[in-house]
Every structure is written in structure tokens, then in C-alpha cells.
Amino acid sequence: MKSSVTHIKRASDDESKNRRRSSSPDRDEKKSQSRSRSRSRSRSRSPQERYRRGRRSRERERDRNRYDDWDSYERRSSREGDWEHRRRGRSASPAKNEEPPVKKRKEGLDPILTRTGGAYIPPAKLRMMQAQISDKSSLEYQRMSWEALKKSINGLINKVNVSNIANIIQELLQENIVRGRGLLARSTLQAQAASSIFTHVYAAVVAIINSKFPQIGELILKRLILNFRKGYRRNDKQQCLTASKFVAHLINQNVAHEVLCLEMLTLLLERPTDDSVEVAISFLKECGLKLTEVSPRGINAIFERLRNILHESEIDKRVQYMIEVMFAIRKDGFKDHPIIPDGLDLVEEEDQFTHMLPLEDDYNTEDIINVFKLDPNFLENEEKYKAIKRDISFDSNFNQSLSCLTVLSFSFLYLEQEKVTIFDQTEVNLVAFRRTIYLAIQSSYPLISIGFEKCLNNNSGKELCNMILDCCAQQRTYEKFFGLLAGRFCLLKKEYMESFEAIFQEQYETIHRLETNKLRNVARMFSHLLYTDSIPWSVLECVKMSEDTTTSSSRIFVKILFQELCAYMGLPKLNERLKDMTLQSFFDGLFPRDNPRNTRFAINFFTSIGLGGLTDELREHLKNAPKMIMTQNQEVESSDSSSSSSDSSSSSDSPSDSDSSDSDSDSSSDSDSSSSSDSSSGIKTRARPIWVFWGRY
């Protein structure tokens, strides 16, 4: 029985083993089929579905990790809390509550000392803060006033237009633009660059300010010139267009001289490109009418250069059309481009101050005055500007201005505080005075003498005359303006005429110190004064024509002087003036008759310069010199014979005296013979100076 049971168990075990063996291949086959189906499903899924499934799995994994971290953090925190509680329970006394260490904060900069002044402060709060500061000269108060000045100037410049320019100028002059001249220049240039369509308005503002404060106008013009040069070097057409347009309107307002315009056009057209020609044409449109009036020869040369560029240079068609349009605008008389638009001619002609600034000079733009700087004399300078504001008065049309403020320089204005008459005999301000006169002469050509009459001291007449002469000498060529100006001053006061007389003598004595070009200009100016009788002809008394008393420089001076006089008057009138009997005593040195050698030198000199007609009387004098010598000798001999006859008559009375008289007559005859022999040899005796003719000229 047992054996049968065991047999049955074994049989069942074998069957189960066989069943498991048979089922394992089926299971493997099913697994492989399911794996292949999953691969096929994964291949059949789109990339977006795979991305979403992967994203969900990553999010589940992230949440699981976060929860695990939070559980571990809670367990760790509870464990640390239990440990701390146990530690305190074991301790004899509870631990003191120690405060965590405070981190040191970095000391921040005071907003007042930052570059932009910190955050925005409303005007009312700013005024309140200024009122709370008791020390008006402190750094905080100066910085606050600087920020207020900057905002005020910038706001006024940005809202100026043709209709409100009068009010804007009045408000602008209420601010201390002497202190903020750098801010004013920067705001004006930035506003013009941002909106070039209002360039004529900004130019009018600069012209009005320049009439009262010339150095502010000069600073703006210097920065404009440097901006133009910078844009030209960088090939920045837009910057060149902006700067040149502003310069053109400043030339129209007589703030800049027309020479600057010609220099800029010459530079642009020297090596023409499409951009440079375009800038030149845009520049010429704005100031072409002004150039036509003041420098017709210069604008003719510019248009001739444009014509050559049009025919010879290889430029773009568009630029060629621009040149042709420019010629058409010139033909129409620049009717669409007036010199000064209506409503902007606000500066009187006598108040205008023109700056003579060449294009190629090195200029200091004074960028340091654009930023805040502590002023140790802040209150004093503020009071000075208040005094200047009281002196400047405006009406609705800006026709009223002070003549002295126009001519005086900005530095003199800034130092003047009270109307006190000070006579300075130390010549400390002599350099400033010369600079003022030089700038006024170079810029304010018309009616300049009227302004000088109001501003000059009594002791500065000769210095003014010297400055006129120096300005004339420094020109490349002689300009008739200086002769007319000097003549006007000579007619105004006798003191000026006497000053020019003294200067003529000083210049002739030191003429060897001048260069040839300066010498030529000085001689032409004095010839104009002599021709117009602004100075008397008696000044020629200092001229001594001889080989010993003249130098090469003095001979060149006399040559140019008389050649210009001959060109002005003509040879007959000049000869007639030199033969005037009332002036002969002053011309003895010019036409010497004391020595045949000097006479011959003067004849040769005037003949060599083409003015031999002035020496006719000298030639006659030199020709008749032998006859004069013979007549003098005959007179001497007749006087000697008369004396000898008287001696013989006296000898008949006293025989003893006859011997002495004979001896005297012999000695006198010997002296006569010796004198005649000496005269024949060309030697003058001490007793009687006798001329000798060394040959016919």
C-alpha cells in the first residue's frame, strides 16, 4: 500500500515537473510577445506623447524626492529638538539666550555725493531741504543748488521755441549761467542733436546769450568745432550734418566768422566722397545767402569746385542731382533759406560779438565744468551774478542792451561787483585789456569806435592804438579796415592822433624787429594815415636817408610807404606835397643836402624804387654844387684881397708895421693857397667847410 502511494506521489511529482517544463516555454513566448507589443506601441507613439509621459514620470520622481526630503528634515529637526531638551534638562543652569551676530552693513554713499544726485526729489521737498540747511556754503547745499540749476537749464532749453523764446531767455538769465555754463552748452548741443529742425531757435538763444556773455558763446562754438572734426575723422555723416547745421546758423547770427564756414567747405570738398559732398551741400544751403553777402569771391570758388566735382569726379547719381539742385537754389537767390527766420532777429548789430575761431586750432572744451565741484567762494560768486543780473535789462523785443557789456570780456564781468572807480597803475589788467581789444577788433567791425569810446579809460588811448597796429600786422595781407579804423580814431580825438605820431617814430626806430610781412602791413597802414591826413606829415622828420643811418628793414619800410603813397595820390600830387614850403624843414633828412654822398644815396634809392621823379630838385642841387663851390671860393678870395689892400695902406704910415703886415699877408696868402689845395683834394678845413664835386651824376 505504501509503495503504491509513494509511486502515485512520484508520478504526480513527475507530471507537475513536466507541466512546469512545458509551461515555461509558453511563458517565455508570451513575455517576448508582450515585450514586442510594448516596443511596437512605443514606436507607434508620437514624440509629443513620449515627451509628456517622460515629463510626468520626472515630476512624480521629483515629488517623491521632495516628500522624502521633507520627512527626513522633520525627523532630523525633531531629533535635534529632543536632544536640546535633554541637554538643558541635565544642565545645572539654563543657557543664556545669545543673539545672533549682526552682519555689518556697507556704509552707503551719500546720495548728494553721487554723480546723478541720488533719487528724484520733488521740487517742494528739495526747497524744504535747502531751507533746513543753515550753512549756505556747505557741500550739501551747493550740490542741491547744482542739481536744481541743472534741471532748470535743461528744462528751459528743451521747451524753447519761436513763440516763447523771449520768456525763456528771461527765465534762463535768472539762473546762474556763469556757474552752469558747461551745463548750458551741453544741454544746447544735446537738444540740437536730438531735434535739428529747431536749430535756428537754438542758434538765436546762443546769439542772445553771447551778446551778454561772450565766453559762453565761444565755449559752445569750440565744442561744435570739435564735434564736427570728430565726426569727420570717424566718417560719421549724421554727426557732421548736425554740427555743420548748427555752425551755419551761428554764422548767420554773427556768432561765428564766415572764415570758419569757408574752411569747413574746403575740407569737405578737398577729397570729395558721396557723404562729404552731401554734408557740404546741406551746410551750404543754410549759410549760402550769408556767404553771398559777406564773401562773394569765396562762395564763387566753392561753387566752381562743386562744378568740377560734378563733371570730373565719379560720384553717385543721387549726389549729382543734389549738386544740380544746389545750383538751382543759388540761381533763385536762396529764397527758401533766409539768413535769419522771422521772429529770431533779436540782437542789435552793435551788440553782436563775433568769434574768430579757425577750424584746425586746438581747443579746450572745459569738460570739467559739466560736473559738480565745490566752490569755496560760492556765496561771493552768487552775489556777483546777482549784480550782473541787475545790470542786464530786457524788453519784449530784446532791443535794449549795454554797450560796455558787449565789448567787455566775460572774465572782467565776473570780477566786477560794485560800481567803484578804480585807477589801476600796476598794469595787472593790461593783458586782459589787450585781449578784450583784440577780440573786439577781430569781431565787431562796424561802429566799433562808439563802443570803445564808452568803455575805455583816459590812459589807455595809446594802448588801443598799439593794439590796432598789432592786429593789422598779424594779418596775412593788409586789410584796409584797420587803416579806416585808425583814421576814425585820429579824427575823434587829438590824443589818438598824437599816439599814432609817437607810434610811427617808435616803429621806425625798431623796424628791424618785425618780419617782412608785418613790416609791409605796418607801412601800408601808415601810408593810409598819411594819405588821409589823419596824422601830420611832420612824422617823416625821423627818417634820415643815408648809408649810415638806414638798415635794410628801414629802407624796405620807406620803399613800401612811398610806393603806397604814390598809388594813393599819384606822383604829381605826392611831389607837390613834398615840395610844400611849410614842410621843408621836416623833409631835410628824407632829401639830404648837407653832404653830396648822402644826396647821391637818396637819389639812387628813390630811383631804384621807381620814384625818381621825386628827386629832381636833388639832381639840380647836385649838378650846381661845383658852381656853388666856385662862388664860395671867389667870395673868400675877394674878402682876402680887400683885407690885404687895407694892410698895404696902413704900411705906408708906419714902416715898422709894414713888415708885420707883409708877414701877415704872406701867411694869409699861404693859408688861402693851402685851403684851395685842400679843397681840390676833397678835404674840408676847419675854418670854412667847402663842398667838393666828385664827378657829375
C-alpha positions in Angstrom: 0.0 0.0 0.0 2.7 2.4 1.0 4.6 1.5 -2.1 1.6 2.3 -4.2 1.2 5.6 -2.5 4.7 6.6 -3.0 4.5 5.5 -6.6 1.5 7.7 -7.0 3.3 10.7 -5.4 6.3 10.3 -7.6 4.1 10.0 -10.6 2.3 13.2 -9.6 5.6 15.0 -9.0 6.9 13.9 -12.4 3.7 15.2 -14.0 4.0 18.5 -12.2 7.6 18.8 -13.3 6.7 18.0 -16.8 3.9 20.5 -16.7 6.2 23.2 -15.4 8.8 22.5 -18.1 6.1 22.6 -20.7 4.6 25.9 -19.4 7.9 27.7 -19.1 8.5 27.9 -22.9 4.9 29.1 -23.3 5.5 31.8 -20.6 8.7 32.9 -22.3 6.9 33.1 -25.6 4.2 35.2 -24.0 6.8 37.5 -22.4 8.5 38.0 -25.7 5.2 38.7 -27.4 4.2 41.3 -24.8 7.7 42.9 -25.0 7.4 43.1 -28.7 3.9 44.6 -28.4 5.2 47.2 -26.0 8.1 48.1 -28.4 5.6 48.4 -31.2 3.4 50.6 -29.1 6.3 52.7 -28.1 7.4 53.1 -31.7 3.8 53.9 -32.7 3.6 56.7 -30.1 4.4 60.3 -31.3 7.4 62.3 -29.9 4.9 64.6 -28.1 3.3 61.7 -26.3 6.7 60.3 -25.3 7.8 63.7 -24.0 4.6 64.1 -21.9 5.0 60.6 -20.4 8.6 61.3 -19.6 7.7 64.6 -18.1 5.0 63.1 -15.9 7.4 60.4 -14.7 10.1 63.1 -13.9 7.5 65.1 -12.0 6.4 62.1 -9.9 10.0 61.3 -9.1 10.7 65.0 -8.1 7.6 65.0 -5.8 8.6 61.7 -4.2 12.1 63.0 -3.5 10.7 66.3 -2.1 8.4 64.5 0.3 11.2 62.2 1.3 13.5 65.2 2.0 10.7 66.9 4.0 10.2 63.7 6.1 13.9 63.4 6.7 14.1 67.1 7.6 11.1 66.8 10.1 12.7 63.7 11.7 16.1 65.5 11.9 14.6 68.6 13.4 12.5 66.6 16.0 15.6 64.6 16.9 17.7 67.8 17.4 14.9 69.3 19.4 14.7 66.2 21.7 18.5 66.3 22.1 18.5 70.0 23.0 15.7 69.4 25.5 17.6 66.6 27.2 20.8 68.7 27.3 19.0 71.6 29.0 17.4 69.2 31.5 20.8 67.9 32.5 22.5 71.3 32.8 22.8 72.9 36.2 21.6 76.3 35.0 19.7 77.3 31.8 21.8 78.7 28.9 21.6 82.4 28.2 19.8 83.5 25.1 22.6 84.6 22.8 21.6 86.9 20.0 22.8 86.0 16.5 25.7 88.2 15.3 24.6 91.2 13.2 26.1 91.5 9.8 28.0 94.7 9.1 26.3 96.7 6.5 28.4 98.5 3.9 28.2 102.2 4.5 26.4 103.5 1.5 27.4 106.7 -0.3 25.5 109.9 0.4 23.0 110.4 -2.4 24.1 114.0 -2.6 27.7 113.0 -3.5 26.7 110.6 -6.3 27.0 111.6 -9.9 23.3 111.9 -10.6 22.4 113.3 -7.2 20.5 110.2 -6.0 16.8 109.5 -6.4 14.3 112.0 -7.6 13.3 114.7 -5.1 10.2 116.7 -5.7 10.8 120.4 -6.0 8.8 121.3 -2.9 10.7 118.8 -0.8 14.0 120.0 -2.3 13.2 123.6 -1.3 12.3 122.4 2.1 15.6 120.5 2.5 17.5 123.6 1.3 15.7 125.7 3.8 16.7 123.4 6.6 20.4 123.7 5.8 21.7 126.7 7.8 25.2 126.8 6.2 24.6 128.1 2.6 28.3 127.4 1.6 28.2 123.8 2.7 28.8 120.9 0.3 25.2 119.6 0.7 23.6 123.0 -0.1 25.9 123.6 -3.1 25.1 120.1 -4.5 21.4 120.7 -4.1 21.6 124.0 -5.8 23.7 122.5 -8.6 21.1 119.8 -9.2 18.3 122.4 -9.3 20.4 124.5 -11.7 21.0 121.6 -14.0 17.3 120.6 -14.1 16.2 124.2 -14.6 18.6 124.8 -17.5 17.8 121.5 -19.2 14.1 122.1 -18.9 14.2 125.6 -20.3 16.4 124.6 -23.2 14.1 121.7 -24.1 10.9 123.7 -24.2 12.2 126.8 -26.1 10.6 127.7 -29.5 9.9 130.7 -31.6 6.9 131.9 -29.7 8.3 131.7 -26.2 12.0 132.5 -26.8 11.7 135.9 -25.1 10.3 134.4 -21.9 12.7 131.5 -21.9 15.7 133.9 -22.2 14.4 136.0 -19.3 14.0 132.8 -17.1 17.4 131.5 -18.2 19.2 134.7 -17.2 17.6 134.4 -13.8 19.7 131.2 -13.3 23.4 131.4 -12.7 24.5 130.5 -16.2 28.0 131.7 -15.4 28.4 128.8 -12.9 26.4 126.5 -15.1 27.9 127.5 -18.5 29.1 123.9 -19.0 25.6 122.6 -18.3 24.1 125.2 -20.7 26.5 124.3 -23.5 25.9 120.5 -23.1 22.1 120.9 -22.9 22.0 123.1 -26.0 24.2 120.7 -28.1 22.2 117.7 -26.9 18.8 119.3 -27.7 20.0 120.4 -31.1 21.3 117.0 -31.9 18.0 115.4 -30.9 15.8 117.9 -32.8 17.8 119.5 -35.6 14.7 121.0 -37.0 14.8 123.7 -34.2 18.5 124.5 -34.9 17.6 128.1 -35.9 15.9 128.6 -32.5 18.9 127.3 -30.5 21.2 129.5 -32.6 19.1 132.5 -31.6 19.3 131.6 -28.0 23.1 131.2 -28.2 23.3 134.6 -30.0 21.4 136.4 -27.3 23.5 134.8 -24.5 26.7 135.5 -26.5 25.8 139.2 -26.6 25.9 139.4 -22.8 28.4 136.6 -22.0 30.8 136.1 -25.0 32.8 133.3 -23.4 29.6 131.1 -23.2 29.1 131.5 -26.9 32.8 130.8 -27.5 32.6 127.6 -25.4 29.6 126.3 -27.4 31.3 127.1 -30.7 34.5 125.3 -29.6 32.6 122.2 -28.7 30.7 122.4 -32.1 34.0 122.6 -34.0 35.5 119.6 -32.1 32.3 117.6 -32.7 32.5 118.3 -36.4 36.1 117.3 -36.6 35.4 114.2 -34.6 32.6 113.2 -36.9 34.7 113.9 -40.0 37.5 111.7 -38.7 35.1 108.9 -37.9 33.2 109.2 -41.2 30.0 109.8 -39.1 27.8 111.6 -41.6 25.0 112.3 -39.1 27.3 113.9 -36.6 28.8 116.1 -39.3 25.4 117.1 -40.6 24.2 118.1 -37.1 27.3 120.0 -36.1 27.6 121.8 -39.5 24.0 122.9 -39.4 24.4 124.5 -36.0 27.6 126.2 -37.1 25.8 127.6 -40.2 23.1 129.1 -38.1 25.7 130.6 -35.7 27.4 132.2 -38.7 24.0 133.6 -39.8 23.6 135.1 -36.3 27.1 136.6 -36.5 28.3 134.5 -33.6 31.0 132.7 -35.7 33.0 134.3 -38.5 32.5 133.4 -42.1 36.1 132.2 -42.4 35.1 129.1 -40.4 32.4 128.3 -43.0 34.9 128.5 -45.9 37.4 126.3 -44.1 34.8 123.7 -43.4 33.6 123.7 -47.0 37.2 123.5 -48.3 37.9 120.5 -46.0 34.7 118.7 -47.2 35.3 119.2 -50.9 39.1 118.7 -50.8 38.7 114.9 -51.3 35.1 114.5 -52.3 33.1 111.5 -51.5 29.3 110.9 -51.6 28.9 111.7 -47.9 31.3 114.7 -47.8 29.6 116.3 -50.8 26.2 115.7 -49.2 27.3 117.4 -45.9 28.8 120.3 -47.8 25.6 120.9 -49.8 23.5 120.7 -46.6 25.8 123.2 -45.0 25.8 125.5 -48.0 22.0 125.6 -48.1 21.9 127.0 -44.6 24.6 129.7 -44.9 24.8 130.3 -48.6 22.9 133.6 -48.6 25.1 134.9 -45.8 28.3 134.0 -47.7 27.0 135.6 -50.8 26.7 138.9 -49.0 29.9 138.9 -47.0 32.3 136.8 -49.2 31.2 136.6 -52.8 34.6 135.5 -54.0 34.7 132.7 -51.5 31.3 131.3 -52.5 32.2 131.6 -56.1 35.2 129.4 -55.5 33.1 126.9 -53.6 30.5 126.6 -56.5 33.3 126.3 -59.0 34.7 123.4 -57.0 31.2 121.8 -57.0 31.0 122.2 -60.8 34.4 120.4 -61.2 33.2 117.6 -58.9 30.0 117.3 -60.9 31.9 116.9 -64.2 35.0 115.1 -63.2 34.5 113.0 -60.1 32.8 109.6 -60.0 30.1 110.2 -57.5 26.6 108.7 -57.1 23.7 109.8 -59.2 21.8 111.0 -56.2 24.7 113.3 -55.2 24.9 114.6 -58.7 21.2 115.6 -58.5 21.9 117.3 -55.2 24.6 119.4 -56.8 22.3 120.4 -59.6 19.6 121.3 -57.1 22.2 123.4 -55.2 22.9 125.4 -58.3 19.2 125.9 -58.9 18.8 127.2 -55.3 21.6 129.6 -55.8 20.0 130.8 -59.0 16.8 131.5 -57.1 18.7 133.6 -54.6 18.2 131.1 -51.6 14.6 132.3 -51.3 13.7 129.3 -49.2 16.7 129.6 -46.9 16.8 133.1 -45.4 19.7 134.2 -43.2 17.6 134.7 -40.1 14.0 133.5 -40.0 11.2 135.8 -38.9 11.0 136.4 -35.2 14.6 135.4 -34.4 16.5 138.6 -35.3 16.7 139.6 -31.6 20.3 141.0 -31.3 21.2 144.5 -32.3 24.1 144.9 -34.7 26.2 146.9 -32.2 25.6 144.2 -29.5 26.8 141.3 -31.7 30.1 139.6 -30.7 31.7 137.5 -33.5 34.3 134.9 -32.6 37.2 134.3 -35.0 37.9 130.6 -34.4 39.8 128.7 -37.1 38.9 125.1 -37.8 42.3 123.5 -37.2 43.3 125.0 -33.9 43.4 123.0 -30.7 40.6 124.0 -28.3 39.9 123.2 -24.6 36.2 122.2 -24.3 36.4 122.5 -20.5 34.5 119.3 -19.8 35.3 119.6 -16.1 32.7 122.3 -15.7 30.0 119.9 -16.7 30.1 118.2 -13.3 29.7 119.5 -9.8 32.7 120.9 -8.0 32.8 122.5 -4.6 33.2 126.3 -4.8 35.0 127.8 -1.8 33.7 131.3 -2.8 30.1 130.2 -3.5 28.2 132.9 -1.7 30.5 135.6 -3.1 30.1 134.4 -6.7 26.3 134.2 -6.3 26.3 137.9 -5.2 28.4 138.8 -8.2 26.0 137.2 -10.6 23.0 138.9 -8.9 24.8 142.2 -9.5 25.2 141.3 -13.2 21.5 140.4 -13.4 20.6 143.8 -12.1 22.6 145.4 -14.8 21.1 143.4 -17.7 17.6 144.6 -18.6 15.4 143.2 -21.4 12.3 144.5 -23.1 9.9 142.5 -25.2 11.9 142.7 -28.4 15.4 142.4 -26.8 16.4 145.8 -28.3 17.9 147.2 -25.1 21.4 146.2 -24.1 24.5 147.7 -22.6 27.3 148.7 -25.0 30.0 148.1 -22.4 28.8 144.6 -21.6 29.0 143.8 -25.3 32.7 144.7 -25.6 34.0 143.7 -22.2 35.1 140.1 -21.7 33.4 137.6 -19.5 36.3 137.4 -17.0 36.0 141.2 -16.4 32.3 140.9 -15.9 32.6 138.1 -13.4 35.1 140.1 -11.3 33.1 143.3 -11.3 30.9 143.6 -8.2 30.3 147.2 -7.3 30.4 150.4 -9.4 33.6 151.7 -7.9 36.0 153.8 -9.9 39.5 152.1 -9.5 42.6 153.5 -11.1 45.0 150.6 -11.5 48.5 151.8 -12.2 50.2 148.4 -11.7 49.2 147.2 -15.2 47.9 143.9 -13.8 44.9 144.0 -16.1 46.9 145.0 -19.2 46.9 141.5 -20.7 43.1 141.2 -20.1 42.6 144.6 -21.6 44.7 143.8 -24.7 42.8 140.5 -25.1 39.4 142.4 -24.9 40.5 144.9 -27.5 41.9 142.2 -29.8 38.6 140.2 -29.7 36.5 143.3 -30.2 38.6 144.4 -33.2 38.6 140.9 -34.8 34.8 140.6 -34.4 32.9 143.8 -34.2 33.9 145.6 -37.4 31.1 148.2 -37.7 30.7 151.1 -35.4 33.5 149.8 -33.1 34.8 153.2 -32.1 31.5 154.2 -30.5 31.6 151.2 -28.2 35.3 151.9 -27.3 34.6 155.5 -26.5 32.2 154.4 -23.8 34.4 151.7 -22.3 38.0 152.9 -22.4 39.8 154.8 -19.7 41.6 158.0 -20.3 45.1 156.4 -20.0 44.5 153.6 -22.4 44.5 155.5 -25.7 48.0 154.7 -26.7 47.5 151.0 -25.8 44.4 150.9 -28.0 46.4 152.4 -30.9 49.2 149.8 -30.4 46.6 147.0 -30.4 45.1 148.3 -33.7 48.6 148.3 -35.2 49.4 144.8 -33.8 46.2 143.4 -35.2 46.9 144.9 -38.6 50.5 143.5 -38.5 49.3 140.0 -37.7 47.1 139.7 -40.8 48.3 137.6 -43.7 47.7 140.5 -46.0 46.9 144.2 -45.4 43.2 144.9 -44.7 42.0 148.4 -45.3 39.7 148.1 -42.4 42.5 148.8 -39.9 43.6 151.9 -41.7 40.0 153.2 -41.7 39.6 152.3 -38.0 42.8 154.1 -37.1 41.8 157.1 -39.2 38.5 157.2 -37.4 40.1 157.3 -34.0 42.5 160.0 -35.1 39.5 162.2 -36.2 37.7 161.5 -32.9 40.3 162.8 -30.5 43.6 164.6 -30.8 45.1 162.3 -28.2 44.7 159.3 -30.6 46.5 161.3 -33.4 49.4 162.1 -31.1 49.6 158.5 -30.0 49.9 157.4 -33.7 52.6 160.0 -34.2 54.6 158.6 -31.4 54.0 155.1 -32.5 55.3 155.9 -36.0 58.6 157.1 -34.6 58.9 154.1 -32.3 58.1 151.7 -35.1 60.6 153.2 -37.4 63.4 153.0 -34.8 62.6 149.3 -34.0 61.5 148.3 -37.5 64.3 145.7 -37.7 62.5 143.6 -35.2 59.5 143.0 -37.5 59.2 140.3 -40.0 58.8 141.2 -43.7 55.0 140.6 -43.8 54.4 142.5 -40.6 56.6 145.3 -41.8 54.7 145.5 -45.0 51.3 145.8 -43.2 52.6 148.5 -40.9 54.0 150.6 -43.7 50.7 150.3 -45.7 48.7 151.3 -42.6 50.8 154.4 -42.0 50.7 155.3 -45.7 46.9 155.3 -45.4 47.0 157.6 -42.4 49.3 160.0 -44.2 47.2 160.0 -47.4 44.0 160.8 -45.5 45.9 163.4 -43.3 44.9 161.5 -40.2 48.4 162.1 -38.9 50.6 165.1 -40.0 53.4 164.7 -42.5 55.8 166.0 -39.9 56.3 162.4 -38.6 58.7 161.9 -41.6 61.2 164.0 -39.7 62.6 160.9 -38.1 63.6 159.4 -41.5 67.3 160.1 -42.3 68.3 158.8 -45.7 72.0 157.9 -45.7 74.0 154.8 -45.9 75.0 155.0 -42.2 71.6 155.8 -40.7 69.4 153.3 -42.5 69.2 149.5 -42.4 67.7 147.0 -44.9 64.5 146.9 -42.9 64.1 150.7 -42.7 64.8 151.0 -46.4 62.1 148.4 -47.1 59.7 150.3 -44.8 60.4 153.6 -46.6 60.0 151.9 -50.0 56.6 150.4 -49.3 55.5 153.7 -47.6 56.2 155.9 -50.6 55.1 153.4 -53.2 51.7 153.2 -51.4 51.5 157.0 -51.2 52.2 157.2 -54.9 49.5 154.6 -55.6 47.0 156.6 -53.4 47.9 160.2 -54.5 49.7 159.8 -57.8 53.3 161.0 -58.5 52.4 164.7 -59.3 50.4 165.3 -56.1 52.9 163.4 -54.0 55.7 165.6 -55.4 53.7 168.7 -54.8 53.1 167.7 -51.2 56.8 167.0 -50.7 57.7 170.5 -52.1 55.4 172.3 -49.7 57.4 175.1 -48.2 55.8 174.8 -44.8 57.1 171.2 -44.5 60.6 171.5 -45.9 62.2 171.5 -42.5 60.7 168.1 -41.8 62.0 166.6 -45.1 65.6 167.6 -44.7 66.6 164.1 -43.5 64.5 162.5 -46.3 66.1 164.5 -49.1 69.5 165.5 -47.6 71.6 168.3 -49.0 74.2 168.5 -46.3 76.6 166.1 -48.0 76.9 165.1 -51.6 77.4 161.5 -50.6 74.0 161.4 -48.7 72.4 163.3 -51.6 73.6 160.8 -54.1 72.4 157.9 -51.8 68.9 159.4 -51.6 68.8 159.9 -55.4 69.9 156.3 -56.1 67.3 155.0 -53.5 64.3 156.7 -54.9 65.3 156.0 -58.5 65.7 152.3 -57.7 62.1 152.1 -56.3 60.6 153.7 -59.3 60.1 157.2 -57.8 62.9 159.1 -59.4 60.6 162.0 -60.2 60.8 163.0 -56.5 64.5 163.7 -56.8 64.5 166.4 -59.5 65.5 169.1 -57.1 68.2 166.9 -55.6 69.6 166.3 -59.0 69.7 170.0 -59.7 71.3 170.7 -56.4 74.0 168.1 -57.0 74.6 169.4 -60.5 75.0 173.0 -59.3 77.2 172.0 -56.4 80.6 172.9 -58.3 79.3 176.3 -59.2 78.3 177.0 -55.7 81.8 175.9 -54.5 83.4 178.2 -57.0 81.3 181.2 -56.0 82.1 180.5 -52.4 85.8 180.4 -53.2 85.6 183.7 -55.1 83.9 185.3 -52.2 86.6 184.1 -49.9 89.3 185.4 -52.2 87.7 188.8 -52.6 87.4 189.1 -48.9 91.1 188.2 -48.5 92.2 190.7 -51.2 90.3 193.5 -49.5 91.9 192.8 -46.3 95.4 192.8 -47.9 94.8 196.2 -49.6 93.8 197.7 -46.2 97.0 196.3 -44.8 99.2 197.9 -47.5 97.6 201.3 -46.9 98.4 201.1 -43.3 102.0 200.1 -44.0 102.8 203.4 -45.7 102.0 205.2 -42.5 104.2 203.0 -40.3 107.2 201.2 -41.9 107.7 199.2 -38.8 104.3 197.8 -39.2 104.8 197.0 -42.9 107.0 194.1 -42.1 104.4 192.6 -39.8 101.7 193.3 -42.4 103.7 191.7 -45.1 104.2 188.7 -43.0 100.5 188.6 -42.3 99.7 188.9 -45.9 102.1 186.2 -46.8 100.7 184.0 -44.1 97.1 184.7 -45.4 98.1 184.0 -48.9 99.7 180.8 -47.8 96.6 179.9 -45.9 94.5 180.6 -49.0 96.7 178.5 -51.2 96.6 175.7 -48.7 92.9 175.9 -48.3 92.4 175.9 -52.1 94.7 172.9 -52.4 92.9 171.1 -49.6 89.6 171.8 -51.3 90.8 170.4 -54.6 91.9 167.2 -52.8 88.5 166.8 -51.2 89.4 167.7 -47.6 87.4 170.2 -45.6 89.2 172.7 -43.5 88.1 173.6 -40.0 87.7 177.3 -40.8 85.5 177.1 -43.9 83.6 173.9 -44.8 83.7 173.8 -48.6 81.8 171.1 -50.7 83.6 169.3 -53.4 82.0 167.8 -56.5 83.4 164.3 -57.2 82.1 164.0 -60.7 78.9 164.6 -62.5 75.9 162.3 -61.6 
